[in-house]
Amino acid sequence: MEKLIIPEQDIINAVCVYIARKKQVKPEEVEVELMYDDDHGFSAEVFVNQRNQILITANLIEALRLWLEEFVGRDPYAPIKLHLDDNEGIIAYIG
């Protein structure tokens, strides 16, 4: 299979669905800010029900695996690599 590139907005959508299921809320009720730090790598700050939570890279990968299986119809266990692009923001390479 060819490599798939997931844009930043779809990564945000994946995290919204992932957190919504964990917190039993609608995905529309979840706000996500993706971040990259040279020391800590990729992460996200999530806001739901007036509370915030920090997700680490492993959580982002888990959210993307859910997204791949349920919304894209791709192998959720394909290799996933997050990348910070100067123009596109945070993107994910699949496969």
N, CA, C and O atoms as a CHARMM CRD file, in Angstrom:
* protein
*
  380
    1    1 MET  N      0.83500  -1.19300   0.00000 PROA 1      0.00000
    2    1 MET  CA     0.00000   0.00000   0.00000 PROA 1      0.00000
    3    1 MET  C      0.87200   1.24400   0.00000 PROA 1      0.00000
    4    1 MET  O      1.96700   1.25800   0.56200 PROA 1      0.00000
    5    2 GLU  N      0.37600   2.26300  -0.62600 PROA 2      0.00000
    6    2 GLU  CA     1.12800   3.51100  -0.66900 PROA 2      0.00000
    7    2 GLU  C      1.01400   4.24900   0.65700 PROA 2      0.00000
    8    2 GLU  O      0.10500   4.01500   1.45300 PROA 2      0.00000
    9    3 LYS  N      1.97100   5.14900   0.86500 PROA 3      0.00000
   10    3 LYS  CA     1.95100   5.94000   2.09800 PROA 3      0.00000
   11    3 LYS  C      0.78100   6.90200   2.08100 PROA 3      0.00000
   12    3 LYS  O      0.41800   7.44600   1.03800 PROA 3      0.00000
   13    4 LEU  N      0.20900   7.09800   3.22600 PROA 4      0.00000
   14    4 LEU  CA    -0.90800   8.01000   3.39700 PROA 4      0.00000
   15    4 LEU  C     -0.42000   9.16300   4.26600 PROA 4      0.00000
   16    4 LEU  O      0.28900   8.94900   5.24900 PROA 4      0.00000
   17    5 ILE  N     -0.79800  10.36700   3.90600 PROA 5      0.00000
   18    5 ILE  CA    -0.46900  11.54100   4.72500 PROA 5      0.00000
   19    5 ILE  C     -1.76000  12.04900   5.35300 PROA 5      0.00000
   20    5 ILE  O     -2.73000  12.34500   4.65600 PROA 5      0.00000
   21    6 ILE  N     -1.75800  12.14600   6.66300 PROA 6      0.00000
   22    6 ILE  CA    -2.92400  12.66400   7.38000 PROA 6      0.00000
   23    6 ILE  C     -2.63700  14.11000   7.76900 PROA 6      0.00000
   24    6 ILE  O     -1.68100  14.37200   8.49900 PROA 6      0.00000
   25    7 PRO  N     -3.45200  15.05600   7.28900 PROA 7      0.00000
   26    7 PRO  CA    -3.22400  16.46700   7.61000 PROA 7      0.00000
   27    7 PRO  C     -3.57400  16.78900   9.06500 PROA 7      0.00000
   28    7 PRO  O     -4.23700  16.01700   9.75800 PROA 7      0.00000
   29    8 GLU  N     -3.10500  17.94900   9.49300 PROA 8      0.00000
   30    8 GLU  CA    -3.29100  18.37000  10.88300 PROA 8      0.00000
   31    8 GLU  C     -4.75200  18.35100  11.31200 PROA 8      0.00000
   32    8 GLU  O     -5.05700  17.90200  12.41700 PROA 8      0.00000
   33    9 GLN  N     -5.66200  18.82700  10.46800 PROA 9      0.00000
   34    9 GLN  CA    -7.07000  18.86900  10.86500 PROA 9      0.00000
   35    9 GLN  C     -7.62200  17.47400  11.12900 PROA 9      0.00000
   36    9 GLN  O     -8.42900  17.29400  12.04100 PROA 9      0.00000
   37   10 ASP  N     -7.20300  16.49200  10.35200 PROA 10     0.00000
   38   10 ASP  CA    -7.67100  15.12900  10.59200 PROA 10     0.00000
   39   10 ASP  C     -7.05500  14.53400  11.85900 PROA 10     0.00000
   40   10 ASP  O     -7.68200  13.71000  12.52500 PROA 10     0.00000
   41   11 ILE  N     -5.84300  14.94200  12.19000 PROA 11     0.00000
   42   11 ILE  CA    -5.25100  14.50800  13.46700 PROA 11     0.00000
   43   11 ILE  C     -6.07500  15.08400  14.61800 PROA 11     0.00000
   44   11 ILE  O     -6.36700  14.38700  15.59000 PROA 11     0.00000
   45   12 ILE  N     -6.44400  16.34800  14.50400 PROA 12     0.00000
   46   12 ILE  CA    -7.29200  16.98600  15.52100 PROA 12     0.00000
   47   12 ILE  C     -8.62900  16.25400  15.61800 PROA 12     0.00000
   48   12 ILE  O     -9.11100  15.97500  16.71600 PROA 12     0.00000
   49   13 ASN  N     -9.22600  15.94600  14.47000 PROA 13     0.00000
   50   13 ASN  CA   -10.50100  15.22000  14.46200 PROA 13     0.00000
   51   13 ASN  C    -10.35900  13.85800  15.14000 PROA 13     0.00000
   52   13 ASN  O    -11.23300  13.44400  15.90100 PROA 13     0.00000
   53   14 ALA  N     -9.26300  13.16800  14.86300 PROA 14     0.00000
   54   14 ALA  CA    -9.02100  11.85700  15.47000 PROA 14     0.00000
   55   14 ALA  C     -8.93400  11.97200  16.98800 PROA 14     0.00000
   56   14 ALA  O     -9.48500  11.14300  17.71200 PROA 14     0.00000
   57   15 VAL  N     -8.24300  12.99700  17.46300 PROA 15     0.00000
   58   15 VAL  CA    -8.11200  13.19600  18.91000 PROA 15     0.00000
   59   15 VAL  C     -9.47200  13.54300  19.51900 PROA 15     0.00000
   60   15 VAL  O     -9.78400  13.09300  20.62200 PROA 15     0.00000
   61   16 CYS  N    -10.27700  14.33100  18.81900 PROA 16     0.00000
   62   16 CYS  CA   -11.61000  14.67300  19.32100 PROA 16     0.00000
   63   16 CYS  C    -12.46700  13.42000  19.50000 PROA 16     0.00000
   64   16 CYS  O    -13.13700  13.26600  20.52100 PROA 16     0.00000
   65   17 VAL  N    -12.44600  12.52800  18.51300 PROA 17     0.00000
   66   17 VAL  CA   -13.21500  11.28100  18.60500 PROA 17     0.00000
   67   17 VAL  C    -12.67500  10.40700  19.73100 PROA 17     0.00000
   68   17 VAL  O    -13.44000   9.84600  20.51400 PROA 17     0.00000
   69   18 TYR  N    -11.36200  10.29900  19.80300 PROA 18     0.00000
   70   18 TYR  CA   -10.69700   9.48100  20.82900 PROA 18     0.00000
   71   18 TYR  C    -11.07600   9.94100  22.23800 PROA 18     0.00000
   72   18 TYR  O    -11.45900   9.12500  23.07600 PROA 18     0.00000
   73   19 ILE  N    -10.97000  11.23900  22.49700 PROA 19     0.00000
   74   19 ILE  CA   -11.28900  11.78300  23.82500 PROA 19     0.00000
   75   19 ILE  C    -12.79200  11.71900  24.09100 PROA 19     0.00000
   76   19 ILE  O    -13.21400  11.43300  25.21200 PROA 19     0.00000
   77   20 ALA  N    -13.58900  11.98100  23.07600 PROA 20     0.00000
   78   20 ALA  CA   -15.04800  11.93800  23.25300 PROA 20     0.00000
   79   20 ALA  C    -15.48800  10.56300  23.73000 PROA 20     0.00000
   80   20 ALA  O    -16.37300  10.45000  24.57800 PROA 20     0.00000
   81   21 ARG  N    -14.88200   9.53400  23.19400 PROA 21     0.00000
   82   21 ARG  CA   -15.23800   8.17400  23.62000 PROA 21     0.00000
   83   21 ARG  C    -14.77700   7.89800  25.04400 PROA 21     0.00000
   84   21 ARG  O    -15.48000   7.23900  25.81000 PROA 21     0.00000
   85   22 LYS  N    -13.61000   8.39500  25.39600 PROA 22     0.00000
   86   22 LYS  CA   -13.10000   8.17100  26.75000 PROA 22     0.00000
   87   22 LYS  C    -13.90800   8.94700  27.79600 PROA 22     0.00000
   88   22 LYS  O    -14.13500   8.45900  28.90300 PROA 22     0.00000
   89   23 LYS  N    -14.33700  10.15700  27.43200 PROA 23     0.00000
   90   23 LYS  CA   -15.05200  11.02400  28.38100 PROA 23     0.00000
   91   23 LYS  C    -16.56800  10.94200  28.22800 PROA 23     0.00000
   92   23 LYS  O    -17.30300  11.58400  28.97800 PROA 23     0.00000
   93   24 GLN  N    -17.03900  10.15800  27.26300 PROA 24     0.00000
   94   24 GLN  CA   -18.47000   9.99000  26.99500 PROA 24     0.00000
   95   24 GLN  C    -19.16300  11.32300  26.72000 PROA 24     0.00000
   96   24 GLN  O    -20.18000  11.65600  27.32900 PROA 24     0.00000
   97   25 VAL  N    -18.58200  12.07500  25.78600 PROA 25     0.00000
   98   25 VAL  CA   -19.15900  13.32900  25.31000 PROA 25     0.00000
   99   25 VAL  C    -19.17600  13.27100  23.78500 PROA 25     0.00000
  100   25 VAL  O    -18.66700  12.32300  23.18900 PROA 25     0.00000
  101   26 LYS  N    -19.76000  14.28400  23.16100 PROA 26     0.00000
  102   26 LYS  CA   -19.75300  14.37100  21.70400 PROA 26     0.00000
  103   26 LYS  C    -18.40300  14.91400  21.24400 PROA 26     0.00000
  104   26 LYS  O    -17.80700  15.74000  21.93600 PROA 26     0.00000
  105   27 PRO  N    -17.91300  14.46800  20.09500 PROA 27     0.00000
  106   27 PRO  CA   -16.63700  14.98800  19.58500 PROA 27     0.00000
  107   27 PRO  C    -16.63500  16.51600  19.44400 PROA 27     0.00000
  108   27 PRO  O    -15.59100  17.15200  19.59000 PROA 27     0.00000
  109   28 GLU  N    -17.78600  17.09400  19.16300 PROA 28     0.00000
  110   28 GLU  CA   -17.89200  18.55100  19.01600 PROA 28     0.00000
  111   28 GLU  C    -17.63300  19.29500  20.32800 PROA 28     0.00000
  112   28 GLU  O    -17.36500  20.49600  20.31700 PROA 28     0.00000
  113   29 GLU  N    -17.71200  18.59400  21.44600 PROA 29     0.00000
  114   29 GLU  CA   -17.49700  19.20700  22.75800 PROA 29     0.00000
  115   29 GLU  C    -16.02600  19.20900  23.15500 PROA 29     0.00000
  116   29 GLU  O    -15.67500  19.72300  24.21700 PROA 29     0.00000
  117   30 VAL  N    -15.16700  18.64700  22.32200 PROA 30     0.00000
  118   30 VAL  CA   -13.74300  18.52800  22.62500 PROA 30     0.00000
  119   30 VAL  C    -12.96200  19.54800  21.80700 PROA 30     0.00000
  120   30 VAL  O    -13.15600  19.66200  20.59700 PROA 30     0.00000
  121   31 GLU  N    -12.08200  20.28400  22.46800 PROA 31     0.00000
  122   31 GLU  CA   -11.17400  21.21200  21.78500 PROA 31     0.00000
  123   31 GLU  C     -9.76300  20.65400  21.90100 PROA 31     0.00000
  124   31 GLU  O     -9.37600  20.13100  22.94600 PROA 31     0.00000
  125   32 VAL  N     -8.99800  20.77100  20.81900 PROA 32     0.00000
  126   32 VAL  CA    -7.65900  20.19600  20.78300 PROA 32     0.00000
  127   32 VAL  C     -6.67200  21.21100  20.24200 PROA 32     0.00000
  128   32 VAL  O     -6.93700  21.88200  19.24500 PROA 32     0.00000
  129   33 GLU  N     -5.53200  21.31700  20.90800 PROA 33     0.00000
  130   33 GLU  CA    -4.42000  22.11800  20.40100 PROA 33     0.00000
  131   33 GLU  C     -3.20500  21.19800  20.31300 PROA 33     0.00000
  132   33 GLU  O     -2.68900  20.73200  21.32900 PROA 33     0.00000
  133   34 LEU  N     -2.75500  20.94500  19.08200 PROA 34     0.00000
  134   34 LEU  CA    -1.56500  20.11900  18.87900 PROA 34     0.00000
  135   34 LEU  C     -0.32700  20.94300  19.16600 PROA 34     0.00000
  136   34 LEU  O     -0.30500  22.14700  18.91100 PROA 34     0.00000
  137   35 MET  N      0.70800  20.29700  19.69700 PROA 35     0.00000
  138   35 MET  CA     1.93100  21.01500  20.04900 PROA 35     0.00000
  139   35 MET  C      3.15100  20.17400  19.69900 PROA 35     0.00000
  140   35 MET  O      3.08400  18.94900  19.60700 PROA 35     0.00000
  141   36 TYR  N      4.26300  20.86900  19.50800 PROA 36     0.00000
  142   36 TYR  CA     5.54600  20.19800  19.34200 PROA 36     0.00000
  143   36 TYR  C      6.57500  20.95600  20.15700 PROA 36     0.00000
  144   36 TYR  O      6.62400  22.18600  20.13000 PROA 36     0.00000
  145   37 ASP  N      7.39600  20.21100  20.88300 PROA 37     0.00000
  146   37 ASP  CA     8.45500  20.78200  21.69900 PROA 37     0.00000
  147   37 ASP  C      9.71400  19.95800  21.45700 PROA 37     0.00000
  148   37 ASP  O      9.65100  18.72900  21.43000 PROA 37     0.00000
  149   38 ASP  N     10.85000  20.61600  21.28100 PROA 38     0.00000
  150   38 ASP  CA    12.09700  19.89600  21.01600 PROA 38     0.00000
  151   38 ASP  C     12.44300  18.90900  22.12500 PROA 38     0.00000
  152   38 ASP  O     13.03400  17.86400  21.85300 PROA 38     0.00000
  153   39 ASP  N     12.09000  19.21800  23.35700 PROA 39     0.00000
  154   39 ASP  CA    12.42000  18.34300  24.48100 PROA 39     0.00000
  155   39 ASP  C     11.43600  17.18900  24.66300 PROA 39     0.00000
  156   39 ASP  O     11.83400  16.07500  25.00300 PROA 39     0.00000
  157   40 HSD  N     10.13800  17.46400  24.43400 PROA 40     0.00000
  158   40 HSD  CA     9.10700  16.46400  24.73300 PROA 40     0.00000
  159   40 HSD  C      8.45400  15.86100  23.49400 PROA 40     0.00000
  160   40 HSD  O      7.66800  14.92200  23.61400 PROA 40     0.00000
  161   41 GLY  N      8.75600  16.37000  22.32900 PROA 41     0.00000
  162   41 GLY  CA     8.16400  15.83900  21.10100 PROA 41     0.00000
  163   41 GLY  C      6.74600  16.32600  20.88600 PROA 41     0.00000
  164   41 GLY  O      6.40800  17.45800  21.23400 PROA 41     0.00000
  165   42 PHE  N      5.91800  15.46800  20.31000 PROA 42     0.00000
  166   42 PHE  CA     4.54300  15.82100  19.97200 PROA 42     0.00000
  167   42 PHE  C      3.62400  15.58500  21.16000 PROA 42     0.00000
  168   42 PHE  O      3.77100  14.61600  21.90500 PROA 42     0.00000
  169   43 SER  N      2.67700  16.49200  21.31400 PROA 43     0.00000
  170   43 SER  CA     1.67700  16.35500  22.37400 PROA 43     0.00000
  171   43 SER  C      0.44400  17.14900  21.96200 PROA 43     0.00000
  172   43 SER  O      0.42400  17.78000  20.90500 PROA 43     0.00000
  173   44 ALA  N     -0.56200  17.11200  22.78800 PROA 44     0.00000
  174   44 ALA  CA    -1.78400  17.87900  22.54400 PROA 44     0.00000
  175   44 ALA  C     -2.37100  18.28400  23.88200 PROA 44     0.00000
  176   44 ALA  O     -2.30700  17.54800  24.86700 PROA 44     0.00000
  177   45 GLU  N     -2.93900  19.46800  23.88600 PROA 45     0.00000
  178   45 GLU  CA    -3.70700  19.90000  25.04700 PROA 45     0.00000
  179   45 GLU  C     -5.17500  19.79900  24.65300 PROA 45     0.00000
  180   45 GLU  O     -5.60100  20.33200  23.62800 PROA 45     0.00000
  181   46 VAL  N     -5.93200  19.10700  25.48500 PROA 46     0.00000
  182   46 VAL  CA    -7.33100  18.82100  25.20300 PROA 46     0.00000
  183   46 VAL  C     -8.19100  19.50300  26.25900 PROA 46     0.00000
  184   46 VAL  O     -7.89800  19.44400  27.45400 PROA 46     0.00000
  185   47 PHE  N     -9.25700  20.15400  25.79800 PROA 47     0.00000
  186   47 PHE  CA   -10.19900  20.80900  26.69500 PROA 47     0.00000
  187   47 PHE  C    -11.57200  20.16000  26.51900 PROA 47     0.00000
  188   47 PHE  O    -12.09600  20.08800  25.40800 PROA 47     0.00000
  189   48 VAL  N    -12.14600  19.68900  27.62700 PROA 48     0.00000
  190   48 VAL  CA   -13.49100  19.11200  27.61000 PROA 48     0.00000
  191   48 VAL  C    -14.10200  19.29200  28.98700 PROA 48     0.00000
  192   48 VAL  O    -13.44600  19.06400  30.00400 PROA 48     0.00000
  193   49 ASN  N    -15.35300  19.69900  29.01200 PROA 49     0.00000
  194   49 ASN  CA   -16.06800  19.93200  30.27500 PROA 49     0.00000
  195   49 ASN  C    -15.29800  20.86500  31.20700 PROA 49     0.00000
  196   49 ASN  O    -15.19400  20.60600  32.40600 PROA 49     0.00000
  197   50 GLN  N    -14.77000  21.93300  30.66000 PROA 50     0.00000
  198   50 GLN  CA   -14.03700  22.96500  31.41300 PROA 50     0.00000
  199   50 GLN  C    -12.81200  22.41400  32.13200 PROA 50     0.00000
  200   50 GLN  O    -12.37100  22.97700  33.13400 PROA 50     0.00000
  201   51 ARG  N    -12.26700  21.32600  31.62800 PROA 51     0.00000
  202   51 ARG  CA   -11.04100  20.75700  32.17700 PROA 51     0.00000
  203   51 ARG  C    -10.06600  20.54500  31.04200 PROA 51     0.00000
  204   51 ARG  O    -10.46200  20.36100  29.89100 PROA 51     0.00000
  205   52 ASN  N     -8.79500  20.57200  31.37200 PROA 52     0.00000
  206   52 ASN  CA    -7.80600  20.30800  30.32700 PROA 52     0.00000
  207   52 ASN  C     -6.97400  19.08900  30.69700 PROA 52     0.00000
  208   52 ASN  O     -6.86500  18.70100  31.86100 PROA 52     0.00000
  209   53 GLN  N     -6.39700  18.50700  29.66100 PROA 53     0.00000
  210   53 GLN  CA    -5.59100  17.31300  29.82000 PROA 53     0.00000
  211   53 GLN  C     -4.49400  17.37000  28.76100 PROA 53     0.00000
  212   53 GLN  O     -4.73000  17.84400  27.65000 PROA 53     0.00000
  213   54 ILE  N     -3.32000  16.90000  29.09200 PROA 54     0.00000
  214   54 ILE  CA    -2.21100  16.82900  28.13700 PROA 54     0.00000
  215   54 ILE  C     -2.08300  15.38800  27.64400 PROA 54     0.00000
  216   54 ILE  O     -2.02800  14.44800  28.43600 PROA 54     0.00000
  217   55 LEU  N     -2.03800  15.23900  26.34300 PROA 55     0.00000
  218   55 LEU  CA    -1.81600  13.93100  25.73500 PROA 55     0.00000
  219   55 LEU  C     -0.39100  13.87000  25.22100 PROA 55     0.00000
  220   55 LEU  O      0.12500  14.85100  24.68500 PROA 55     0.00000
  221   56 ILE  N      0.24100  12.72400  25.38400 PROA 56     0.00000
  222   56 ILE  CA     1.59800  12.53200  24.88700 PROA 56     0.00000
  223   56 ILE  C      1.53000  11.87700  23.50000 PROA 56     0.00000
  224   56 ILE  O      0.45400  11.53400  23.01000 PROA 56     0.00000
  225   57 THR  N      2.69300  11.71500  22.89100 PROA 57     0.00000
  226   57 THR  CA     2.76200  11.15100  21.54000 PROA 57     0.00000
  227   57 THR  C      2.03700   9.81500  21.44300 PROA 57     0.00000
  228   57 THR  O      1.31800   9.57200  20.47300 PROA 57     0.00000
  229   58 ALA  N      2.21400   8.95200  22.42600 PROA 58     0.00000
  230   58 ALA  CA     1.56200   7.63500  22.39200 PROA 58     0.00000
  231   58 ALA  C      0.04000   7.76700  22.31700 PROA 58     0.00000
  232   58 ALA  O     -0.60800   6.97900  21.62800 PROA 58     0.00000
  233   59 ASN  N     -0.53600   8.74300  23.01000 PROA 59     0.00000
  234   59 ASN  CA    -1.98100   8.96900  22.95100 PROA 59     0.00000
  235   59 ASN  C     -2.40100   9.41800  21.55400 PROA 59     0.00000
  236   59 ASN  O     -3.44400   9.00300  21.04700 PROA 59     0.00000
  237   60 LEU  N     -1.57600  10.27300  20.93400 PROA 60     0.00000
  238   60 LEU  CA    -1.88600  10.74600  19.58500 PROA 60     0.00000
  239   60 LEU  C     -1.86700   9.57600  18.59900 PROA 60     0.00000
  240   60 LEU  O     -2.72700   9.48400  17.72400 PROA 60     0.00000
  241   61 ILE  N     -0.89800   8.69700  18.74300 PROA 61     0.00000
  242   61 ILE  CA    -0.80400   7.51700  17.87900 PROA 61     0.00000
  243   61 ILE  C     -2.03000   6.61500  18.09200 PROA 61     0.00000
  244   61 ILE  O     -2.59500   6.09800  17.12900 PROA 61     0.00000
  245   62 GLU  N     -2.43000   6.43500  19.32700 PROA 62     0.00000
  246   62 GLU  CA    -3.60800   5.62300  19.63400 PROA 62     0.00000
  247   62 GLU  C     -4.86100   6.21900  18.99400 PROA 62     0.00000
  248   62 GLU  O     -5.68900   5.49000  18.44700 PROA 62     0.00000
  249   63 ALA  N     -4.99700   7.54100  19.06300 PROA 63     0.00000
  250   63 ALA  CA    -6.13400   8.22300  18.43400 PROA 63     0.00000
  251   63 ALA  C     -6.09800   8.03500  16.91700 PROA 63     0.00000
  252   63 ALA  O     -7.13400   7.80900  16.29200 PROA 63     0.00000
  253   64 LEU  N     -4.91600   8.12900  16.33600 PROA 64     0.00000
  254   64 LEU  CA    -4.78500   7.93500  14.89100 PROA 64     0.00000
  255   64 LEU  C     -5.10200   6.50100  14.48700 PROA 64     0.00000
  256   64 LEU  O     -5.67000   6.28000  13.41700 PROA 64     0.00000
  257   65 ARG  N     -4.75600   5.53500  15.30400 PROA 65     0.00000
  258   65 ARG  CA    -5.07500   4.14000  14.99800 PROA 65     0.00000
  259   65 ARG  C     -6.60100   3.92900  14.96400 PROA 65     0.00000
  260   65 ARG  O     -7.12200   3.24200  14.08600 PROA 65     0.00000
  261   66 LEU  N     -7.29000   4.52100  15.91600 PROA 66     0.00000
  262   66 LEU  CA    -8.75500   4.47100  15.93400 PROA 66     0.00000
  263   66 LEU  C     -9.30800   5.10700  14.66000 PROA 66     0.00000
  264   66 LEU  O    -10.18900   4.54300  14.01100 PROA 66     0.00000
  265   67 TRP  N     -8.79200   6.27600  14.30700 PROA 67     0.00000
  266   67 TRP  CA    -9.23300   7.01900  13.12400 PROA 67     0.00000
  267   67 TRP  C     -8.99800   6.19600  11.84200 PROA 67     0.00000
  268   67 TRP  O     -9.87100   6.11000  10.97900 PROA 67     0.00000
  269   68 LEU  N     -7.82400   5.60600  11.74000 PROA 68     0.00000
  270   68 LEU  CA    -7.48600   4.81600  10.55000 PROA 68     0.00000
  271   68 LEU  C     -8.44900   3.64500  10.36500 PROA 68     0.00000
  272   68 LEU  O     -8.92400   3.38500   9.26000 PROA 68     0.00000
  273   69 GLU  N     -8.72600   2.94900  11.45600 PROA 69     0.00000
  274   69 GLU  CA    -9.58200   1.77000  11.36900 PROA 69     0.00000
  275   69 GLU  C    -11.03200   2.13700  11.06800 PROA 69     0.00000
  276   69 GLU  O    -11.65400   1.54300  10.18700 PROA 69     0.00000
  277   70 GLU  N    -11.56500   3.10300  11.78700 PROA 70     0.00000
  278   70 GLU  CA   -12.99600   3.37800  11.69400 PROA 70     0.00000
  279   70 GLU  C    -13.39900   4.37500  10.61900 PROA 70     0.00000
  280   70 GLU  O    -14.50700   4.28700  10.09100 PROA 70     0.00000
  281   71 PHE  N    -12.53300   5.31600  10.28000 PROA 71     0.00000
  282   71 PHE  CA   -12.92600   6.38100   9.36200 PROA 71     0.00000
  283   71 PHE  C    -12.21400   6.33500   8.01600 PROA 71     0.00000
  284   71 PHE  O    -12.70700   6.89200   7.03500 PROA 71     0.00000
  285   72 VAL  N    -11.06300   5.67900   7.95900 PROA 72     0.00000
  286   72 VAL  CA   -10.29400   5.63900   6.72300 PROA 72     0.00000
  287   72 VAL  C    -10.29900   4.23700   6.11000 PROA 72     0.00000
  288   72 VAL  O    -10.05700   4.07000   4.91500 PROA 72     0.00000
  289   73 GLY  N    -10.57600   3.24000   6.94000 PROA 73     0.00000
  290   73 GLY  CA   -10.58900   1.87300   6.45900 PROA 73     0.00000
  291   73 GLY  C     -9.20800   1.32800   6.14500 PROA 73     0.00000
  292   73 GLY  O     -9.05100   0.49000   5.25700 PROA 73     0.00000
  293   74 ARG  N     -8.21200   1.80100   6.87000 PROA 74     0.00000
  294   74 ARG  CA    -6.82700   1.34000   6.67200 PROA 74     0.00000
  295   74 ARG  C     -6.38600   0.53000   7.88800 PROA 74     0.00000
  296   74 ARG  O     -7.02700   0.54900   8.93900 PROA 74     0.00000
  297   75 ASP  N     -5.28800  -0.17000   7.71600 PROA 75     0.00000
  298   75 ASP  CA    -4.71300  -0.98900   8.78200 PROA 75     0.00000
  299   75 ASP  C     -4.30500  -0.10300   9.95800 PROA 75     0.00000
  300   75 ASP  O     -3.43100   0.75100   9.80700 PROA 75     0.00000
  301   76 PRO  N     -4.92600  -0.29000  11.12900 PROA 76     0.00000
  302   76 PRO  CA    -4.58600   0.56200  12.27200 PROA 76     0.00000
  303   76 PRO  C     -3.20400   0.27500  12.84400 PROA 76     0.00000
  304   76 PRO  O     -2.70300   1.04200  13.66600 PROA 76     0.00000
  305   77 TYR  N     -2.58600  -0.82100  12.41700 PROA 77     0.00000
  306   77 TYR  CA    -1.27000  -1.16900  12.94300 PROA 77     0.00000
  307   77 TYR  C     -0.14900  -0.86300  11.96400 PROA 77     0.00000
  308   77 TYR  O      0.98700  -1.29900  12.15100 PROA 77     0.00000
  309   78 ALA  N     -0.47200  -0.11400  10.92100 PROA 78     0.00000
  310   78 ALA  CA     0.56400   0.35000   9.99400 PROA 78     0.00000
  311   78 ALA  C      1.47300   1.32100  10.75100 PROA 78     0.00000
  312   78 ALA  O      1.02800   1.96300  11.70300 PROA 78     0.00000
  313   79 PRO  N      2.73300   1.43600  10.34600 PROA 79     0.00000
  314   79 PRO  CA     3.62600   2.39300  11.00800 PROA 79     0.00000
  315   79 PRO  C      3.09100   3.82400  10.88800 PROA 79     0.00000
  316   79 PRO  O      2.63600   4.23800   9.82100 PROA 79     0.00000
  317   80 ILE  N      3.15100   4.56500  11.98500 PROA 80     0.00000
  318   80 ILE  CA     2.70600   5.96300  12.02400 PROA 80     0.00000
  319   80 ILE  C      3.86700   6.82000  12.48200 PROA 80     0.00000
  320   80 ILE  O      4.49300   6.54600  13.50600 PROA 80     0.00000
  321   81 LYS  N      4.15000   7.85900  11.71300 PROA 81     0.00000
  322   81 LYS  CA     5.23000   8.78200  12.07800 PROA 81     0.00000
  323   81 LYS  C      4.68000  10.19600  12.04300 PROA 81     0.00000
  324   81 LYS  O      4.21100  10.66200  11.00500 PROA 81     0.00000
  325   82 LEU  N      4.73700  10.87400  13.17200 PROA 82     0.00000
  326   82 LEU  CA     4.32700  12.28000  13.22800 PROA 82     0.00000
  327   82 LEU  C      5.47700  13.14600  12.73800 PROA 82     0.00000
  328   82 LEU  O      6.64800  12.83300  12.95300 PROA 82     0.00000
  329   83 HSD  N      5.11800  14.24400  12.07300 PROA 83     0.00000
  330   83 HSD  CA     6.12400  15.11900  11.48200 PROA 83     0.00000
  331   83 HSD  C      5.66300  16.56800  11.60100 PROA 83     0.00000
  332   83 HSD  O      4.48800  16.87500  11.39600 PROA 83     0.00000
  333   84 LEU  N      6.59200  17.44600  11.93200 PROA 84     0.00000
  334   84 LEU  CA     6.30100  18.88200  11.97800 PROA 84     0.00000
  335   84 LEU  C      6.73200  19.48600  10.65200 PROA 84     0.00000
  336   84 LEU  O      7.92100  19.52000  10.33400 PROA 84     0.00000
  337   85 ASP  N      5.76200  19.96400   9.88100 PROA 85     0.00000
  338   85 ASP  CA     6.01300  20.54800   8.56900 PROA 85     0.00000
  339   85 ASP  C      5.88500  22.07000   8.66800 PROA 85     0.00000
  340   85 ASP  O      4.95100  22.58500   9.28300 PROA 85     0.00000
  341   86 ASP  N      6.83000  22.77600   8.05800 PROA 86     0.00000
  342   86 ASP  CA     6.82000  24.24600   8.13400 PROA 86     0.00000
  343   86 ASP  C      5.54300  24.85200   7.56700 PROA 86     0.00000
  344   86 ASP  O      5.07700  25.87700   8.06400 PROA 86     0.00000
  345   87 ASN  N      4.97100  24.23700   6.53800 PROA 87     0.00000
  346   87 ASN  CA     3.78400  24.79800   5.89400 PROA 87     0.00000
  347   87 ASN  C      2.48100  24.15500   6.35800 PROA 87     0.00000
  348   87 ASN  O      1.46300  24.83500   6.48500 PROA 87     0.00000
  349   88 GLU  N      2.51000  22.85900   6.60800 PROA 88     0.00000
  350   88 GLU  CA     1.29000  22.11300   6.90500 PROA 88     0.00000
  351   88 GLU  C      1.02000  21.92500   8.39500 PROA 88     0.00000
  352   88 GLU  O     -0.05800  21.46100   8.76400 PROA 88     0.00000
  353   89 GLY  N      1.95900  22.26900   9.24800 PROA 89     0.00000
  354   89 GLY  CA     1.80600  22.04200  10.67800 PROA 89     0.00000
  355   89 GLY  C      2.18600  20.61900  11.02900 PROA 89     0.00000
  356   89 GLY  O      3.12500  20.06900  10.45400 PROA 89     0.00000
  357   90 ILE  N      1.47400  20.01500  11.96200 PROA 90     0.00000
  358   90 ILE  CA     1.76200  18.64300  12.36900 PROA 90     0.00000
  359   90 ILE  C      0.95800  17.70200  11.46700 PROA 90     0.00000
  360   90 ILE  O     -0.26700  17.79600  11.37900 PROA 90     0.00000
  361   91 ILE  N      1.67400  16.79800  10.80300 PROA 91     0.00000
  362   91 ILE  CA     1.04300  15.82600   9.93000 PROA 91     0.00000
  363   91 ILE  C      1.51500  14.43400  10.33400 PROA 91     0.00000
  364   91 ILE  O      2.46700  14.28600  11.10000 PROA 91     0.00000
  365   92 ALA  N      0.84000  13.42200   9.81000 PROA 92     0.00000
  366   92 ALA  CA     1.22200  12.04500  10.11200 PROA 92     0.00000
  367   92 ALA  C      1.41600  11.28400   8.80100 PROA 92     0.00000
  368   92 ALA  O      0.60800  11.38000   7.87700 PROA 92     0.00000
  369   93 TYR  N      2.51000  10.52700   8.75100 PROA 93     0.00000
  370   93 TYR  CA     2.76200   9.61900   7.63600 PROA 93     0.00000
  371   93 TYR  C      2.35900   8.21800   8.07700 PROA 93     0.00000
  372   93 TYR  O      2.77700   7.74200   9.13200 PROA 93     0.00000
  373   94 ILE  N      1.54800   7.57200   7.26400 PROA 94     0.00000
  374   94 ILE  CA     1.07000   6.23200   7.57700 PROA 94     0.00000
  375   94 ILE  C      1.64100   5.26000   6.54300 PROA 94     0.00000
  376   94 ILE  O      1.55400   5.49600   5.33800 PROA 94     0.00000
  377   95 GLY  N      2.22100   4.17300   7.02900 PROA 95     0.00000
  378   95 GLY  CA     2.72700   3.14300   6.12500 PROA 95     0.00000
  379   95 GLY  C      4.19400   3.25900   5.82100 PROA 95     0.00000
  380   95 GLY  O      4.73500   2.44700   5.07000 PROA 95     0.00000
